[in-house]
Amino acid sequence: MKKFRADLKGVRGCNLAIWRHDLVRVNGYNEAFTGWGREDSELAVRLMNSGVRRLDVRGRALCYHLWHPPASRGNLNANDELLEGAVAQKTSWCERGLQEHIAASPPALASGDPS
């Protein structure tokens, strides 16, 4: 049974899958985030605000995580504020994201073409 969700419960970057055209439409990950925390949730908020429906597939997909040293949580309060702002303002676009890198990318990425 498919379960669509409109909340952030369970959103984790390690198991987040996004169609390319949807990621381009919201300008990808917000590069204003620093250190650990909330960038995955903020991306999910912008995707949902742009009309993407979140499908919960827990128990139906495998996820592997590669070990890495823990990232600094020193900017968590600032990251929380960025997330809260995206929720409150119903943001669907971030200023610092994929557009900063598109000049070096294939034309399909620049046009938002999902193919």
HUPE-V161728 format. One record per residue. RES is the residue in one letter. SS is DSSP state (H for helix, E for strand, L for the rest). BURIAL is I if it has 16 or more other ideal C-beta (glycine too) atoms within 10 Angstrom, else O. D_CENTER is the distance of its C-alpha to the mean C-alpha in Angstrom with 1 decimal. Layout:
BEGIN
{{RES/SS/BURIAL/D_CENTER} {RES/SS/BURIAL/D_CENTER}}
END
This chain:
BEGIN
{{M/L/O/24.5} {K/L/O/21.1} {K/E/O/19.4} {F/E/O/17.0} {R/E/O/15.3} {A/L/O/14.4} {D/L/O/13.6} {L/L/I/11.2} {K/L/O/13.9} {G/L/O/13.1} {V/L/I/9.3} {R/L/O/9.2} {G/H/O/7.4} {C/H/O/10.9} {N/H/O/11.1} {L/L/O/8.0} {A/L/O/9.3} {I/L/O/8.3} {W/L/O/11.3} {R/H/O/11.6} {H/H/O/13.0} {D/H/O/10.2} {L/H/I/7.7} {V/H/I/10.8} {R/H/I/11.5} {V/L/I/8.8} {N/L/I/9.4} {G/L/I/6.5} {Y/L/I/5.2} {N/L/I/7.7} {E/L/O/10.7} {A/L/O/12.6} {F/L/I/11.4} {T/L/O/14.2} {G/L/O/15.1} {W/L/O/13.7} {G/L/I/11.7} {R/L/I/9.2} {E/H/I/6.4} {D/H/I/4.4} {S/H/I/6.3} {E/H/I/6.0} {L/H/I/2.7} {A/H/I/4.8} {V/H/I/7.6} {R/H/I/7.4} {L/H/I/7.2} {M/H/I/10.0} {N/H/I/11.8} {S/L/O/12.1} {G/L/O/13.8} {V/L/I/11.6} {R/L/O/13.2} {R/E/I/11.7} {L/E/O/14.2} {D/E/O/15.0} {V/L/O/16.8} {R/L/O/17.8} {G/L/O/21.2} {R/L/O/20.8} {A/L/O/18.8} {L/L/O/19.3} {C/L/O/17.1} {Y/L/O/18.5} {H/L/O/17.5} {L/L/O/19.2} {W/L/O/20.8} {H/L/O/20.1} {P/L/O/21.5} {P/L/O/19.7} {A/L/O/17.8} {S/L/O/19.3} {R/L/O/18.5} {G/L/O/20.6} {N/L/I/18.0} {L/H/O/16.5} {N/H/O/18.3} {A/H/O/17.0} {N/H/I/13.3} {D/H/O/14.4} {E/H/O/15.8} {L/H/I/12.7} {L/H/I/10.9} {E/H/O/14.3} {G/H/O/14.7} {A/H/I/11.7} {V/H/O/13.1} {A/H/O/16.6} {Q/L/O/16.3} {K/L/O/14.3} {T/L/I/12.2} {S/L/I/10.7} {W/L/O/10.8} {C/L/I/10.5} {E/L/O/13.7} {R/L/O/12.7} {G/L/I/10.5} {L/H/I/11.6} {Q/H/O/14.7} {E/H/O/16.1} {H/L/O/16.4} {I/H/I/17.4} {A/H/O/21.1} {A/H/O/21.2} {S/L/O/19.3} {P/L/O/21.2} {P/H/O/22.1} {A/H/O/20.2} {L/H/I/16.8} {A/H/O/18.3} {S/H/O/19.5} {G/L/O/16.4} {D/L/O/18.7} {P/L/O/17.0} {S/L/O/20.0}}
END
